[in-house]
C-alpha cells in the first residue's frame, strides 16, 4: 500500500459552495455517507478540507469544513496520463460473451480526454454512437496508483496502490466490433466518468469483499462480487508495469462483470435521457451518469 494511502480514509475532489472557482479535496464528515447519492438527492455534504491540492499529495486536515457545490472526478485529467483498461477480467462476463478465459490480461487504452466527472456533469454520447444506437455501459472498479511503478514484482505491487474508485467504461459497440483495437470505440471524450470517492487501500485490504452493481434507469443490469475477478489487483499492477513506467496517478479499469447491454436479449443500449449508476460497496458509493446526446 502506498504510504500516502495511510494518510486518509476516503477523499472527494470538489468545488465548494462558498467559492465555486476553487477546487478542494477532503474527507466527507459522515464516513458512511454515499456521496454520489447524496449529491444526486441535493443533500448538503460537509467535507473536512485538506491542505493539499490533489489526492496524490493530500496533505492534512485543515480544520475547515466546506460543503460540496459540485462533485468532481477524484483525479483531474492532467493527473491520470493514459488510462489503462482491462477487458474480460470476470469469469462470468467472458462466459456471457462466449469467449475463452484469458491467460494474460487483455489491455486497451483510453486517452486522458475521456476522463469525466460524476453527476451533475452529463455523460455525452457522440454522434457516431448515436448513429446506430449501440452505446453501452460497463460498471468497473478502478485501481489508482500513488507512486511511479515499473517492473514491479507481484508480491510488492500493493505498495504502489493508493486506493480505489468506480468507473463506467462507456463504449460504442459497433465501432468496437468493426476494429481489432478498442481504443477508438472506448476513448471518446467523456467516456470514462469516475467517482464519487477515492477510498484508501488501507480501508479495503481485500477487494474480493467488494460488490459491484450497474443499474440502468433503476433496473439492475450487473451485480457481482469481485471474487469473480480473473486477474487480481497485484497481478494487474505487476503485469502492466513490466517494461513500462506507470506514473503516480495512473488509473486502471479492472474490467466489467456480466450483464452488459450488448450481451442481453433484447439488447439494452444507452440513449439520451437514460441514467446509469455504478454502485461499488462498501465505502466507494454510487457513480451516477445522466446520459445526453452530443
C-alpha positions in Angstrom: 0.0 0.0 0.0 1.3 3.4 -0.9 2.5 5.5 2.1 0.1 8.2 1.0 -2.9 5.8 1.4 -2.2 5.7 5.2 -3.0 9.4 5.5 -6.7 9.3 4.6 -9.7 7.1 4.6 -11.9 8.4 1.8 -11.4 11.5 -0.3 -13.5 13.6 -2.6 -12.5 16.3 -5.1 -15.0 19.1 -5.4 -15.7 22.8 -5.7 -17.2 24.3 -2.5 -20.4 26.2 -2.3 -18.5 29.0 -0.6 -16.3 29.6 -3.7 -17.2 27.7 -6.9 -14.0 28.8 -8.6 -11.8 26.8 -6.2 -11.1 23.1 -6.3 -10.6 21.3 -3.0 -10.0 17.8 -1.7 -11.1 16.4 1.6 -12.9 13.7 3.6 -16.7 13.7 3.9 -17.6 14.3 7.6 -20.1 11.4 7.5 -17.8 8.4 6.9 -20.8 6.2 5.9 -22.5 8.6 3.5 -22.9 7.6 -0.1 -21.7 10.8 -1.5 -22.9 10.2 -5.1 -26.4 9.5 -4.0 -26.4 12.5 -1.6 -25.4 14.9 -4.3 -28.0 13.4 -6.6 -30.6 14.0 -4.0 -29.5 17.6 -3.4 -28.3 16.9 0.1 -25.7 19.0 1.8 -22.4 17.1 2.0 -20.0 18.6 4.5 -16.3 17.8 3.9 -13.2 18.3 6.1 -10.9 20.2 3.7 -7.3 19.0 3.3 -4.3 21.3 2.7 -3.2 19.5 -0.5 -4.5 20.2 -4.0 -4.5 16.6 -5.2 -5.3 13.1 -3.9 -1.7 12.3 -4.9 -0.5 14.7 -2.3 -3.5 15.3 0.0 -1.6 17.0 2.9 -3.5 17.0 6.1 -6.8 18.2 7.5 -7.0 22.0 7.8 -9.8 22.1 10.4 -12.0 23.9 7.9 -15.3 22.3 6.8 -16.8 23.1 3.4 -19.9 21.9 1.6 -19.8 20.3 -1.8 -21.0 22.6 -4.5 -20.0 20.4 -7.5 -18.6 16.9 -7.2 -15.6 16.2 -9.5 -13.7 13.1 -10.5 -11.2 12.1 -7.8 -8.3 12.9 -10.2 -8.0 15.6 -12.9 -7.4 14.6 -16.5 -3.9 16.1 -16.2 -3.0 13.6 -13.5 -4.1 10.3 -15.0 -1.9 10.1 -18.1 -3.0 7.3 -20.4 -5.8 5.3 -18.8 -5.2 1.5 -18.7 -8.2 -0.7 -19.1 -8.6 -4.5 -18.7 -11.1 -6.4 -20.8 -12.5 -9.8 -19.9 -11.5 -9.8 -16.3 -14.6 -11.5 -14.9 -15.1 -15.2 -15.4 -18.9 -14.8 -15.8 -18.5 -11.9 -18.3 -16.2 -13.9 -20.5 -18.8 -16.7 -20.5 -21.7 -14.4 -21.4 -19.7 -13.2 -24.4 -18.9 -16.8 -25.4 -15.1 -16.1 -25.1 -12.4 -18.2 -23.6 -11.0 -17.3 -20.2 -7.8 -15.3 -20.9 -4.4 -16.5 -19.6 -2.9 -13.0 -19.7 -4.7 -9.7 -19.1 -6.3 -8.1 -22.2 -5.3 -4.4 -22.3 -6.7 -1.4 -24.1 -6.1 2.3 -23.6 -8.3 5.4 -23.1 -6.9 8.9 -23.5 -6.9 11.3 -20.6 -9.5 13.3 -22.5 -12.0 10.5 -21.9 -12.0 11.2 -18.1 -15.2 12.7 -16.9 -16.9 13.9 -13.7 -19.8 12.2 -11.9 -23.3 13.7 -11.8 -24.2 16.6 -12.1 -21.8 16.5 -15.1 -23.5 14.8 -18.1 -22.2 11.7 -19.9 -22.3 12.6 -23.6 -22.9 10.1 -26.4 -21.1 11.3 -29.5 -22.8 11.4 -32.9 -21.0 8.3 -34.1 -22.5 6.3 -31.3 -26.0 7.8 -31.8 -25.9 6.8 -35.5 -26.7 3.2 -34.7 -27.7 3.4 -31.0 -25.1 1.0 -29.7 -23.8 2.9 -26.8 -23.1 0.6 -23.9 -22.3 0.7 -20.2 -19.7 -1.2 -18.2 -19.6 -0.9 -14.4 -16.0 -1.2 -13.2 -13.7 -0.9 -10.1 -10.7 1.3 -10.6 -7.2 1.0 -9.2 -5.4 4.3 -8.5 -1.6 4.2 -8.2 0.0 6.5 -5.6 3.6 6.3 -6.8 5.5 5.6 -10.0 5.8 1.9 -10.9 8.0 0.0 -13.3 8.9 -3.7 -13.4 7.1 -4.3 -10.1 7.0 -7.8 -8.6 3.5 -9.1 -7.9 4.5 -9.6 -4.2 5.3 -5.9 -3.9 2.5 -4.5 -6.1 0.2 -3.3 -3.3 2.9 -0.9 -2.1 2.0 1.2 -5.2 -1.7 1.2 -4.8 -3.2 4.4 -3.4 -6.9 3.4 -3.5 -10.0 2.5 -5.4 -12.9 4.2 -7.1 -15.6 3.3 -9.6 -15.9 3.9 -13.3 -18.3 3.5 -16.2 -16.4 2.3 -19.3 -18.8 3.8 -21.9 -18.4 2.1 -25.2 -19.7 2.2 -28.8 -20.2 -1.4 -29.7 -20.5 -1.2 -33.5 -17.2 0.8 -33.6 -15.7 -1.7 -31.3 -16.6 -4.7 -33.4 -15.5 -3.0 -36.6 -11.9 -2.8 -35.4 -9.4 -5.2 -33.8 -8.3 -2.4 -31.4 -10.7 -1.0 -28.9 -9.1 2.4 -28.2 -11.2 4.3 -30.7 -14.6 2.9 -29.6 -14.0 3.3 -25.9 -11.9 6.5 -26.0 -14.4 9.2 -26.9 -14.5 12.4 -24.9 -16.1 11.9 -21.5 -16.3 8.1 -22.0 -14.6 7.4 -18.6 -16.6 9.0 -15.7 -15.1 8.0 -12.4 -16.0 8.6 -8.7 -17.7 9.5 -6.5 -14.9 9.0 -3.9 -11.4 7.6 -3.7 -11.2 5.0 -0.9 -7.7 4.4 0.6 -6.2 1.0 0.0 -5.9 0.6 3.8 -9.7 0.7 4.1 -10.1 -2.1 1.5 -7.4 -4.8 2.3 -9.3 -7.4 0.2 -11.1 -6.2 -2.9 -12.8 -9.6 -3.3 -15.1 -8.4 -0.5 -16.5 -5.6 -2.7 -19.8 -5.9 -4.6 -20.3 -4.1 -7.9 -23.7 -3.2 -9.4 -24.7 -1.5 -12.6 -28.2 0.0 -12.8 -29.9 1.4 -15.9 -32.9 3.7 -15.1 -33.2 1.9 -11.8 -33.1 -1.6 -13.1 -30.2 -3.9 -12.1 -28.2 -4.9 -15.1 -25.0 -6.0 -13.4 -24.5 -7.5 -9.9 -21.3 -9.3 -9.0 -18.9 -9.8 -6.1 -15.2 -9.2 -7.0 -14.4 -12.8 -6.1 -15.2 -13.4 -9.8 -12.1 -11.4 -11.0 -9.7 -13.4 -13.2 -6.6 -11.3 -12.5 -6.1 -9.8 -9.1 -5.0 -6.2 -8.3 -1.4 -7.2 -7.6 -1.3 -9.3 -10.8 -2.6 -6.3 -12.9 -0.3 -3.8 -11.4 2.7 -6.1 -11.9 1.8 -7.0 -15.4 1.1 -3.5 -16.6 4.4 -2.2 -15.1 6.6 -4.6 -17.0 9.0 -2.6 -19.2 6.5 0.3 -18.8 6.6 3.3 -16.4 3.2 3.9 -14.8 3.3 7.4 -13.3 1.7 8.2 -10.0 -2.0 8.9 -10.7 -2.3 6.1 -13.3 -5.8 4.6 -13.1 -6.5 1.1 -14.1 -10.0 0.0 -15.0 -10.3 -3.7 -13.9 -13.0 -5.0 -16.2 -16.7 -5.4 -16.0 -19.0 -8.1 -14.7 -21.7 -9.9 -16.7 -24.8 -8.0 -17.8 -23.5 -5.5 -20.4 -26.2 -4.3 -22.8 -24.6 -6.0 -25.8 -25.0 -9.4 -24.2 -28.7 -9.0 -23.3 -31.6 -10.2 -25.4 -33.1 -7.8 -26.3 -30.1 -5.6 -26.1 -30.0 -2.8 -23.5 -28.1 0.1 -25.1 -27.7 3.6 -23.8 -29.5 6.6 -25.3 -30.0 10.3 -24.4 -32.2 10.6 -21.3 -31.0 7.4 -19.7 -29.4 7.3 -16.3 -26.7 4.7 -15.3 -25.4 4.0 -11.9 -22.3 2.1 -10.8 -22.6 1.0 -7.1 -19.3 -0.1 -5.6 -19.9 -1.1 -2.0 -19.0 -0.8 0.7 -17.3 2.7 1.0 -16.9 3.9 -2.6 -20.5 4.7 -3.2 -22.6 5.4 -6.3 -21.3 6.9 -9.5 -24.3 8.4 -11.3 -24.2 9.3 -15.0 -27.0 11.2 -16.8 -26.8 10.3 -20.5 -27.1 13.1 -23.0 -26.7 13.2 -26.8 -24.0 15.3 -28.3 
